[in-house]
């Protein structure tokens, strides 16, 4: 049996504690898989582990950067999170001396991925981050190693459990967004400040990483168009259900004629499709290619699930399996051309609160027609009986494939026509 | 750039042609991923490639064994299929001289996996078979490398597209088994002799391989209990639908208190579950562990999809990534204790054609009670009006968790009581 792989781990929150626990608990089994033991020899954390059953007092220090570059470890595991210091400084310190790094830090990879992998490559250090996207789902390994010569055309999915939990609860229980958000916070699925999740920013980091892997391009999180789920109402979920759809917050990266389109927004997906039926905090990633379509479903967060991805990265390292972080050398990553959101093509769901006067429907349909937008369906719902007779009448449109620019022009024209009582709700439709 | 990896490929059927085509078509891209070119330098096949647009006449020979052990190649790719010669002889010839082998041959791995990996290990040759299970779905990589320290408790799934196509068509279109089988044959989804697929034997090979990977045990295809789908009728699918289930042919490998249970049989799975909603030729594999539950969905067959798995194995080899075929050294694989089918525990669906006389229901219920079997529901369907008034009355039972032995004893007793007009139909229920 070879010498152990000595692990130094920074961060003892939910994931860090779970990784420490898994390394200690399954040491014998991991040694069989890796061909050598994987030993946790040092941890850096100001606080003791969140999992209080772990006694790490003998190996705990406070300074992650000192741990990352200090002697006595063979690999540095960064589980502090955040795109700034100390996570960034610690990862740079380790890679800078050629020490392998494993991290679950999506923000760090999304924002600083390219310089970090260049640093890793320069110093011949492995840099693995399976846990950064999709928690325990091995989506990074699948995109990086699992698809042979397949030419990927699109990768998309439910990448944020908080949002999917809220949308599922709204849909299943007929409760409001605010109500379901509060429940998610109570259950620990959402942060006290939920903006990062519900605003779509967490999903944006993740889809930027997946896009890089799928298309062999430098990660470019700034190129992601982002909308959150705050505007989704029960009326939308009910209309979607009537029309055969579910509403999901998707991250989507797709190759278009002009470049790579990266976007995060609430999306109509068909009921009965795998993605459409994913409920609660579960995540799912779909990959389309010329050779096959794959969908991976699993937990996108949680200590044990995320730990299994971190430990899988460590087993790869201990076994001597190396792969370039994004599946190819840094010099071989392209700078993808950003496909502008205005050129996005697809169908749209539009919910309008139309003022109830003669000619309104004709005005709306006319403005759509001016932009060359064909309507697949137009449903005028009965006015809420409790409201006065001149309350706005909800109109729901489903369009055939069109583009974002035409849709925005049509809606701006309709707004100027003065036939809307509220801003229109627009949800893009994603085909299977 | 390093020297090319020179590939010798035996078998030019659907998969072999697709692999040859992918290697030629995506050579530049694969070189970027692998860090070196992957060159197809020789093929062995009596016939020209099924894909007639490929011109391989310059590199085609007839003898796969000579190719496997001859000079001028760095890796042998076996895509002839079948557990006997020439596939076995060719793989042995290559491994015997320390030459890496990639194969999609599930029968070969299921029947001769252990001696072959020992031969590979002895001669320090890599031996990869991602395409042997689940076609393009990277389930072998996931089980072997993707799950860190997770302790797997069960792996199961839809592993045969032919069966799932037939069951889907029966259910959706209300057509008979025979009718849907004929259609599958016409579409090329089923062989002229369909026994291997519809009898469950193909699924048995695949679940035996997955069980080995999941539980670190030597592959033992003889230990798989096998039932096919031939006995499934429209009445079963309709009753299942009423009760909230779908009927799928599953391969299941589960750790029990006494050992490893491996079984293939038609199975009731909940409607709305990921597995329950997989239609047509698509495959899906679910993995349960202490750390996470994963489901992978994709094409289980087809040239391009299967080729992508074969080529992924080649990219791993070309990149110098090595992993033991079953995730650990041959000496570390256990001999799993076979958990007897009679000890299988779970719920059951039972459809009985009861003779219509007083006391029949009481007799049936009594025999179940004698064996300690609790009934969750018992539905007596109306007799078919077109039939005579003493035609058998269909009775459908759903039991709570019990075991196979009790169920068989109860049914034997009921048969002896003379209250059945036909043999009972029994379908096991698999929990999510």
Interface residues (C-beta under 8 A of the other chain):
Chain A: X22 X23 X25 X26 X29 X30 X32 X33 X35 X130 X135 X136 X137 X138 X141 X142 X145 X146 X147 X148 X149 X150 X151 X216 X272 X274 X277 X289 X290 X291 X292 X293 X294 X295 X296 X297 X298 X299 X302 X304 X305 X307 X308 X309 X310 X311 X312 X313 X314 X315 X316 X319 X320 X321 X322 X323 X327 X328 X329 X332
Chain B: X22 X23 X25 X26 X29 X30 X32 X33 X35 X130 X135 X136 X137 X138 X141 X142 X145 X146 X147 X148 X149 X150 X151 X216 X272 X274 X277 X289 X290 X291 X292 X293 X294 X295 X296 X297 X298 X299 X302 X304 X305 X307 X308 X309 X310 X311 X312 X313 X314 X315 X316 X319 X320 X321 X322 X323 X327 X328 X329 X332
